[in-house]
Amino acid sequence: MPDDDRSAEPDAETVTATVTVDVKGEDVHELALEDVSSGGSEATYADLLAAVGLSPHEVTVLVDGRPVPEDQPVAVDRVTVLRLIKGG
């Protein structure tokens, strides 16, 4: 019998929050927030964009169909990204 009587469930600290980034008409990305946050602070919507190779100047981020500021901390588990300019 093991000396350790801890549950097999992970601690809240070890669970990684993930966000689905749906770039409309292109790809869907699953990102771990801890991997995209800049400088140890909370991940922002701009961090999500950078992680998928997009700039805030070319897209808008939507949460529940409404635009959100790119400098705000990510507070949801799914975002939609719409390109403002495409093609050449």
N, CA, C and O atoms as a printed pandas DataFrame, in Angstrom:
     atom_number atom_name residue_name chain_id  residue_number  x_coord  y_coord  z_coord
0              1         N          MET        A               1    0.848   -1.170    0.000
1              2        CA          MET        A               1    0.000    0.000    0.000
2              3         C          MET        A               1    0.894    1.234    0.000
3              4         O          MET        A               1    1.824    1.317    0.803
4              5         N          PRO        A               2    0.634    2.189   -0.880
5              6        CA          PRO        A               2    1.487    3.372   -0.928
6              7         C          PRO        A               2    1.304    4.238    0.306
7              8         O          PRO        A               2    0.220    4.314    0.884
8              9         N          ASP        A               3    2.407    4.895    0.698
9             10        CA          ASP        A               3    2.373    5.798    1.839
10            11         C          ASP        A               3    1.566    7.045    1.519
11            12         O          ASP        A               3    1.045    7.700    2.421
12            13         N          ASP        A               4    1.464    7.369    0.263
13            14        CA          ASP        A               4    0.819    8.610   -0.171
14            15         C          ASP        A               4   -0.657    8.348   -0.430
15            16         O          ASP        A               4   -0.990    7.486   -1.243
16            17         N          ASP        A               5   -1.549    9.072    0.241
17            18        CA          ASP        A               5   -2.987    8.850    0.116
18            19         C          ASP        A               5   -3.653    9.963   -0.694
19            20         O          ASP        A               5   -4.835   10.247   -0.500
20            21         N          ARG        A               6   -2.896   10.598   -1.607
21            22        CA          ARG        A               6   -3.484   11.671   -2.412
22            23         C          ARG        A               6   -4.369   11.107   -3.512
23            24         O          ARG        A               6   -4.176    9.984   -3.979
24            25         N          SER        A               7   -5.321   11.893   -3.902
25            26        CA          SER        A               7   -6.219   11.524   -4.989
26            27         C          SER        A               7   -5.457   11.512   -6.306
27            28         O          SER        A               7   -4.431   12.179   -6.434
28            29         N          ALA        A               8   -5.947   10.764   -7.282
29            30        CA          ALA        A               8   -5.328   10.700   -8.604
30            31         C          ALA        A               8   -5.661   11.932   -9.437
31            32         O          ALA        A               8   -5.095   12.120  -10.514
32            33         N          GLU        A               9   -6.572   12.775   -8.952
33            34        CA          GLU        A               9   -6.947   13.970   -9.695
34            35         C          GLU        A               9   -5.842   15.012   -9.593
35            36         O          GLU        A               9   -5.232   15.162   -8.534
36            37         N          PRO        A              10   -5.574   15.741  -10.690
37            38        CA          PRO        A              10   -4.523   16.761  -10.644
38            39         C          PRO        A              10   -4.956   17.948   -9.798
39            40         O          PRO        A              10   -6.145   18.252   -9.696
40            41         N          ASP        A              11   -3.985   18.612   -9.197
41            42        CA          ASP        A              11   -4.260   19.840   -8.458
42            43         C          ASP        A              11   -4.686   20.914   -9.432
43            44         O          ASP        A              11   -4.348   20.858  -10.615
44            45         N          ALA        A              12   -5.430   21.895   -8.939
45            46        CA          ALA        A              12   -5.861   22.995   -9.796
46            47         C          ALA        A              12   -4.650   23.711  -10.398
47            48         O          ALA        A              12   -4.725   24.225  -11.515
48            49         N          GLU        A              13   -3.534   23.747   -9.661
49            50        CA          GLU        A              13   -2.342   24.424  -10.144
50            51         C          GLU        A              13   -1.716   23.709  -11.328
51            52         O          GLU        A              13   -1.046   24.349  -12.139
52            53         N          THR        A              14   -1.912   22.407  -11.453
53            54        CA          THR        A              14   -1.275   21.658  -12.527
54            55         C          THR        A              14   -2.150   21.552  -13.770
55            56         O          THR        A              14   -1.677   21.088  -14.808
56            57         N          VAL        A              15   -3.392   21.964  -13.694
57            58        CA          VAL        A              15   -4.284   21.917  -14.852
58            59         C          VAL        A              15   -3.992   23.128  -15.730
59            60         O          VAL        A              15   -3.971   24.261  -15.250
60            61         N          THR        A              16   -3.771   22.885  -17.005
61            62        CA          THR        A              16   -3.465   23.958  -17.937
62            63         C          THR        A              16   -4.738   24.386  -18.650
63            64         O          THR        A              16   -5.447   23.564  -19.231
64            65         N          ALA        A              17   -5.018   25.689  -18.597
65            66        CA          ALA        A              17   -6.176   26.221  -19.303
66            67         C          ALA        A              17   -5.855   26.286  -20.793
67            68         O          ALA        A              17   -4.780   26.734  -21.192
68            69         N          THR        A              18   -6.794   25.836  -21.596
69            70        CA          THR        A              18   -6.612   25.908  -23.039
70            71         C          THR        A              18   -7.697   26.773  -23.654
71            72         O          THR        A              18   -8.798   26.899  -23.119
72            73         N          VAL        A              19   -7.362   27.358  -24.780
73            74        CA          VAL        A              19   -8.291   28.210  -25.510
74            75         C          VAL        A              19   -8.332   27.735  -26.957
75            76         O          VAL        A              19   -7.297   27.462  -27.564
76            77         N          THR        A              20   -9.534   27.642  -27.495
77            78        CA          THR        A              20   -9.713   27.331  -28.909
78            79         C          THR        A              20   -9.762   28.647  -29.666
79            80         O          THR        A              20  -10.580   29.516  -29.365
80            81         N          VAL        A              21   -8.880   28.789  -30.650
81            82        CA          VAL        A              21   -8.837   29.988  -31.491
82            83         C          VAL        A              21   -9.298   29.562  -32.881
83            84         O          VAL        A              21   -8.590   28.858  -33.602
84            85         N          ASP        A              22  -10.503   30.008  -33.240
85            86        CA          ASP        A              22  -11.111   29.659  -34.529
86            87         C          ASP        A              22  -10.905   30.817  -35.503
87            88         O          ASP        A              22  -11.602   31.830  -35.428
88            89         N          VAL        A              23   -9.946   30.663  -36.416
89            90        CA          VAL        A              23   -9.698   31.678  -37.430
90            91         C          VAL        A              23  -10.643   31.350  -38.585
91            92         O          VAL        A              23  -10.405   30.410  -39.343
92            93         N          LYS        A              24  -11.704   32.124  -38.710
93            94        CA          LYS        A              24  -12.770   31.832  -39.680
94            95         C          LYS        A              24  -12.233   31.713  -41.101
95            96         O          LYS        A              24  -11.491   32.569  -41.583
96            97         N          GLY        A              25  -12.632   30.620  -41.760
97            98        CA          GLY        A              25  -12.222   30.364  -43.126
98            99         C          GLY        A              25  -10.826   29.783  -43.230
99           100         O          GLY        A              25  -10.323   29.546  -44.328
100          101         N          GLU        A              26  -10.195   29.551  -42.075
101          102        CA          GLU        A              26   -8.835   29.014  -42.080
102          103         C          GLU        A              26   -8.732   27.867  -41.082
103          104         O          GLU        A              26   -9.416   26.854  -41.229
104          105         N          ASP        A              27   -7.890   28.018  -40.078
105          106        CA          ASP        A              27   -7.618   26.932  -39.144
106          107         C          ASP        A              27   -8.246   27.154  -37.785
107          108         O          ASP        A              27   -8.650   28.263  -37.436
108          109         N          VAL        A              28   -8.319   26.067  -37.023
109          110        CA          VAL        A              28   -8.721   26.118  -35.607
110          111         C          VAL        A              28   -7.505   25.654  -34.812
111          112         O          VAL        A              28   -6.913   24.617  -35.108
112          113         N          HIS        A              29   -7.143   26.438  -33.801
113          114        CA          HIS        A              29   -5.959   26.154  -32.988
114          115         C          HIS        A              29   -6.380   25.937  -31.541
115          116         O          HIS        A              29   -7.273   26.619  -31.038
116          117         N          GLU        A              30   -5.735   24.988  -30.878
117          118        CA          GLU        A              30   -5.900   24.761  -29.439
118          119         C          GLU        A              30   -4.612   25.235  -28.777
119          120         O          GLU        A              30   -3.539   24.698  -29.051
120          121         N          LEU        A              31   -4.712   26.240  -27.903
121          122        CA          LEU        A              31   -3.521   26.812  -27.285
122          123         C          LEU        A              31   -3.593   26.717  -25.768
123          124         O          LEU        A              31   -4.651   26.931  -25.176
124          125         N          ALA        A              32   -2.469   26.398  -25.144
125          126        CA          ALA        A              32   -2.355   26.423  -23.687
126          127         C          ALA        A              32   -2.000   27.853  -23.286
127          128         O          ALA        A              32   -1.025   28.416  -23.783
128          129         N          LEU        A              33   -2.786   28.434  -22.394
129          130        CA          LEU        A              33   -2.558   29.826  -22.007
130          131         C          LEU        A              33   -1.162   30.043  -21.438
131          132         O          LEU        A              33   -0.547   31.079  -21.688
132          133         N          GLU        A              34   -0.660   29.082  -20.683
133          134        CA          GLU        A              34    0.672   29.268  -20.100
134          135         C          GLU        A              34    1.755   29.337  -21.167
135          136         O          GLU        A              34    2.816   29.914  -20.927
136          137         N          ASP        A              35    1.509   28.763  -22.335
137          138        CA          ASP        A              35    2.494   28.787  -23.419
138          139         C          ASP        A              35    2.477   30.097  -24.204
139          140         O          ASP        A              35    3.457   30.424  -24.873
140          141         N          VAL        A              36    1.386   30.846  -24.132
141          142        CA          VAL        A              36    1.277   32.056  -24.946
142          143         C          VAL        A              36    1.399   33.345  -24.143
143          144         O          VAL        A              36    1.516   34.420  -24.731
144          145         N          SER        A              37    1.373   33.265  -22.822
145          146        CA          SER        A              37    1.447   34.492  -22.030
146          147         C          SER        A              37    2.827   35.118  -22.168
147          148         O          SER        A              37    3.837   34.417  -22.241
148          149         N          SER        A              38    2.855   36.434  -22.202
149          150        CA          SER        A              38    4.124   37.151  -22.387
150          151         C          SER        A              38    4.630   37.673  -21.047
151          152         O          SER        A              38    3.898   38.327  -20.305
152          153         N          GLY        A              39    5.866   37.379  -20.755
153          154        CA          GLY        A              39    6.498   37.915  -19.560
154          155         C          GLY        A              39    5.925   37.439  -18.243
155          156         O          GLY        A              39    6.034   38.147  -17.242
156          157         N          GLY        A              40    5.321   36.269  -18.208
157          158        CA          GLY        A              40    4.800   35.730  -16.964
158          159         C          GLY        A              40    3.472   36.326  -16.519
159          160         O          GLY        A              40    2.915   35.901  -15.507
160          161         N          SER        A              41    2.958   37.303  -17.260
161          162        CA          SER        A              41    1.661   37.873  -16.905
162          163         C          SER        A              41    0.548   37.050  -17.550
163          164         O          SER        A              41    0.803   36.097  -18.286
164          165         N          GLU        A              42   -0.683   37.441  -17.257
165          166        CA          GLU        A              42   -1.818   36.731  -17.856
166          167         C          GLU        A              42   -1.790   36.877  -19.374
167          168         O          GLU        A              42   -1.420   37.928  -19.897
168          169         N          ALA        A              43   -2.181   35.824  -20.071
169          170        CA          ALA        A              43   -2.238   35.867  -21.532
170          171         C          ALA        A              43   -3.343   36.822  -21.973
171          172         O          ALA        A              43   -4.435   36.837  -21.406
172          173         N          THR        A              44   -3.038   37.614  -22.991
173          174        CA          THR        A              44   -4.021   38.530  -23.562
174          175         C          THR        A              44   -4.485   37.993  -24.910
175          176         O          THR        A              44   -3.929   37.029  -25.437
176          177         N          TYR        A              45   -5.517   38.636  -25.458
177          178        CA          TYR        A              45   -5.985   38.244  -26.781
178          179         C          TYR        A              45   -4.903   38.506  -27.834
179          180         O          TYR        A              45   -4.820   37.774  -28.821
180          181         N          ALA        A              46   -4.075   39.536  -27.641
181          182        CA          ALA        A              46   -2.959   39.793  -28.549
182          183         C          ALA        A              46   -1.946   38.648  -28.496
183          184         O          ALA        A              46   -1.366   38.289  -29.521
184          185         N          ASP        A              47   -1.730   38.073  -27.308
185          186        CA          ASP        A              47   -0.832   36.919  -27.188
186          187         C          ASP        A              47   -1.355   35.735  -27.986
187          188         O          ASP        A              47   -0.578   35.020  -28.619
188          189         N          LEU        A              48   -2.677   35.523  -27.959
189          190        CA          LEU        A              48   -3.275   34.437  -28.746
190          191         C          LEU        A              48   -3.019   34.665  -30.232
191          192         O          LEU        A              48   -2.660   33.740  -30.960
192          193         N          LEU        A              49   -3.208   35.915  -30.672
193          194        CA          LEU        A              49   -2.990   36.228  -32.089
194          195         C          LEU        A              49   -1.546   35.973  -32.485
195          196         O          LEU        A              49   -1.286   35.380  -33.532
196          197         N          ALA        A              50   -0.606   36.414  -31.661
197          198        CA          ALA        A              50    0.810   36.208  -31.964
198          199         C          ALA        A              50    1.135   34.719  -32.053
199          200         O          ALA        A              50    1.933   34.303  -32.892
200          201         N          ALA        A              51    0.520   33.923  -31.193
201          202        CA          ALA        A              51    0.782   32.481  -31.172
202          203         C          ALA        A              51    0.322   31.784  -32.450
203          204         O          ALA        A              51    0.853   30.732  -32.804
204          205         N          VAL        A              52   -0.658   32.359  -33.143
205          206        CA          VAL        A              52   -1.130   31.759  -34.396
206          207         C          VAL        A              52   -0.635   32.546  -35.616
207          208         O          VAL        A              52   -1.098   32.327  -36.736
208          209         N          GLY        A              53    0.309   33.460  -35.384
209          210        CA          GLY        A              53    0.942   34.176  -36.491
210          211         C          GLY        A              53    0.118   35.292  -37.095
211          212         O          GLY        A              53    0.254   35.588  -38.282
212          213         N          LEU        A              54   -0.736   35.916  -36.295
213          214        CA          LEU        A              54   -1.562   37.010  -36.800
214          215         C          LEU        A              54   -1.289   38.297  -36.021
215          216         O          LEU        A              54   -0.842   38.259  -34.874
216          217         N          SER        A              55   -1.561   39.421  -36.654
217          218        CA          SER        A              55   -1.379   40.731  -36.044
218          219         C          SER        A              55   -2.732   41.354  -35.723
219          220         O          SER        A              55   -3.688   41.173  -36.477
220          221         N          PRO        A              56   -2.828   42.089  -34.609
221          222        CA          PRO        A              56   -4.081   42.792  -34.302
222          223         C          PRO        A              56   -4.478   43.807  -35.368
223          224         O          PRO        A              56   -5.627   44.245  -35.416
224          225         N          HIS        A              57   -3.517   44.183  -36.230
225          226        CA          HIS        A              57   -3.809   45.154  -37.293
226          227         C          HIS        A              57   -4.557   44.531  -38.463
227          228         O          HIS        A              57   -5.141   45.248  -39.276
228          229         N          GLU        A              58   -4.547   43.199  -38.559
229          230        CA          GLU        A              58   -5.190   42.547  -39.695
230          231         C          GLU        A              58   -6.431   41.749  -39.330
231          232         O          GLU        A              58   -7.118   41.242  -40.217
232          233         N          VAL        A              59   -6.736   41.627  -38.021
233          234        CA          VAL        A              59   -7.866   40.814  -37.577
234          235         C          VAL        A              59   -8.605   41.489  -36.436
235          236         O          VAL        A              59   -8.132   42.464  -35.853
236          237         N          THR        A              60   -9.762   40.952  -36.135
237          238        CA          THR        A              60  -10.473   41.323  -34.915
238          239         C          THR        A              60  -10.805   40.039  -34.162
239          240         O          THR        A              60  -11.100   39.008  -34.765
240          241         N          VAL        A              61  -10.752   40.118  -32.847
241          242        CA          VAL        A              61  -11.045   38.967  -32.000
242          243         C          VAL        A              61  -12.463   39.132  -31.461
243          244         O          VAL        A              61  -12.824   40.181  -30.930
244          245         N          LEU        A              62  -13.262   38.065  -31.611
245          246        CA          LEU        A              62  -14.645   38.090  -31.136
246          247         C          LEU        A              62  -14.842   37.065  -30.030
247          248         O          LEU        A              62  -14.355   35.937  -30.111
248          249         N          VAL        A              63  -15.568   37.481  -28.994
249          250        CA          VAL        A              63  -16.003   36.581  -27.930
250          251         C          VAL        A              63  -17.518   36.675  -27.891
251          252         O          VAL        A              63  -18.074   37.752  -27.676
252          253         N          ASP        A              64  -18.177   35.560  -28.096
253          254        CA          ASP        A              64  -19.642   35.526  -28.170
254          255         C          ASP        A              64  -20.170   36.520  -29.198
255          256         O          ASP        A              64  -21.197   37.163  -28.982
256          257         N          GLY        A              65  -19.456   36.643  -30.324
257          258        CA          GLY        A              65  -19.896   37.502  -31.415
258          259         C          GLY        A              65  -19.592   38.973  -31.248
259          260         O          GLY        A              65  -19.979   39.780  -32.093
260          261         N          ARG        A              66  -18.899   39.346  -30.164
261          262        CA          ARG        A              66  -18.597   40.758  -29.917
262          263         C          ARG        A              66  -17.089   40.976  -29.883
263          264         O          ARG        A              66  -16.353   40.154  -29.338
264          265         N          PRO        A              67  -16.626   42.085  -30.466
265          266        CA          PRO        A              67  -15.188   42.363  -30.452
266          267         C          PRO        A              67  -14.677   42.609  -29.028
267          268         O          PRO        A              67  -15.381   43.171  -28.189
268          269         N          VAL        A              68  -13.451   42.181  -28.780
269          270        CA          VAL        A              68  -12.807   42.418  -27.481
270          271         C          VAL        A              68  -11.476   43.125  -27.722
271          272         O          VAL        A              68  -10.837   42.903  -28.750
272          273         N          PRO        A              69  -11.050   43.976  -26.784
273          274        CA          PRO        A              69   -9.740   44.636  -26.925
274          275         C          PRO        A              69   -8.618   43.609  -26.837
275          276         O          PRO        A              69   -8.654   42.711  -25.996
276          277         N          GLU        A              70   -7.630   43.745  -27.701
277          278        CA          GLU        A              70   -6.531   42.778  -27.742
278          279         C          GLU        A              70   -5.676   42.796  -26.485
279          280         O          GLU        A              70   -5.002   41.810  -26.187
280          281         N          ASP        A              71   -5.692   43.904  -25.738
281          282        CA          ASP        A              71   -4.839   43.998  -24.550
282          283         C          ASP        A              71   -5.501   43.467  -23.278
283          284         O          ASP        A              71   -4.913   43.533  -22.198
284          285         N          GLN        A              72   -6.706   42.948  -23.400
285          286        CA          GLN        A              72   -7.410   42.396  -22.235
286          287         C          GLN        A              72   -6.979   40.958  -21.972
287          288         O          GLN        A              72   -6.677   40.221  -22.911
288          289         N          PRO        A              73   -6.948   40.550  -20.689
289          290        CA          PRO        A              73   -6.625   39.146  -20.376
290          291         C          PRO        A              73   -7.683   38.205  -20.950
291          292         O          PRO        A              73   -8.868   38.536  -20.988
292          293         N          VAL        A              74   -7.243   37.042  -21.390
293          294        CA          VAL        A              74   -8.152   36.034  -21.931
294          295         C          VAL        A              74   -9.021   35.512  -20.793
295          296         O          VAL        A              74   -8.513   35.061  -19.767
296          297         N          ALA        A              75  -10.344   35.578  -20.988
297          298        CA          ALA        A              75  -11.271   35.187  -19.930
298          299         C          ALA        A              75  -12.258   34.117  -20.386
299          300         O          ALA        A              75  -13.226   33.830  -19.683
300          301         N          VAL        A              76  -12.023   33.529  -21.550
301          302        CA          VAL        A              76  -12.931   32.524  -22.098
302          303         C          VAL        A              76  -12.124   31.355  -22.650
303          304         O          VAL        A              76  -10.898   31.424  -22.733
304          305         N          ASP        A              77  -12.817   30.279  -23.028
305          306        CA          ASP        A              77  -12.111   29.124  -23.571
306          307         C          ASP        A              77  -12.250   28.985  -25.082
307          308         O          ASP        A              77  -11.748   28.023  -25.663
308          309         N          ARG        A              78  -12.933   29.944  -25.728
309          310        CA          ARG        A              78  -13.074   29.910  -27.190
310          311         C          ARG        A              78  -13.199   31.332  -27.719
311          312         O          ARG        A              78  -13.975   32.136  -27.202
312          313         N          VAL        A              79  -12.418   31.631  -28.766
313          314        CA          VAL        A              79  -12.519   32.925  -29.441
314          315         C          VAL        A              79  -12.618   32.688  -30.938
315          316         O          VAL        A              79  -12.167   31.667  -31.457
316          317         N          THR        A              80  -13.214   33.650  -31.614
317          318        CA          THR        A              80  -13.302   33.629  -33.061
318          319         C          THR        A              80  -12.458   34.782  -33.572
319          320         O          THR        A              80  -12.500   35.884  -33.026
320          321         N          VAL        A              81  -11.692   34.524  -34.622
321          322        CA          VAL        A              81  -10.852   35.560  -35.212
322          323         C          VAL        A              81  -11.321   35.773  -36.655
323          324         O          VAL        A              81  -11.439   34.825  -37.430
324          325         N          LEU        A              82  -11.584   37.034  -36.995
325          326        CA          LEU        A              82  -11.990   37.400  -38.359
326          327         C          LEU        A              82  -10.919   38.266  -38.980
327          328         O          LEU        A              82  -10.479   39.253  -38.391
328          329         N          ARG        A              83  -10.500   37.885  -40.186
329          330        CA          ARG        A              83   -9.541   38.711  -40.912
330          331         C          ARG        A              83  -10.248   39.946  -41.441
331          332         O          ARG        A              83  -11.351   39.860  -41.982
332          333         N          LEU        A              84   -9.607   41.093  -41.280
333          334        CA          LEU        A              84  -10.152   42.337  -41.801
334          335         C          LEU        A              84   -9.707   42.561  -43.240
335          336         O          LEU        A              84  -10.422   43.173  -44.033
336          337         N          ILE        A              85   -8.513   42.058  -43.569
337          338        CA          ILE        A              85   -7.946   42.191  -44.903
338          339         C          ILE        A              85   -7.404   40.847  -45.325
339          340         O          ILE        A              85   -6.689   40.200  -44.560
340          341         N          LYS        A              86   -7.731   40.415  -46.530
341          342        CA          LYS        A              86   -7.201   39.147  -47.016
342          343         C          LYS        A              86   -6.948   39.287  -48.508
343          344         O          LYS        A              86   -7.701   39.946  -49.224
344          345         N          GLY        A              87   -5.898   38.668  -48.952
345          346        CA          GLY        A              87   -5.584   38.720  -50.371
346          347         C          GLY        A              87   -4.576   39.804  -50.685
347          348         O          GLY        A              87   -3.913   40.330  -49.790
348          349         N          GLY        A              88   -4.464   40.133  -51.949
349          350        CA          GLY        A              88   -3.465   41.134  -52.293
350          351         C          GLY        A              88   -3.752   41.784  -53.593
351          352         O          GLY        A              88   -2.998   42.656  -54.027
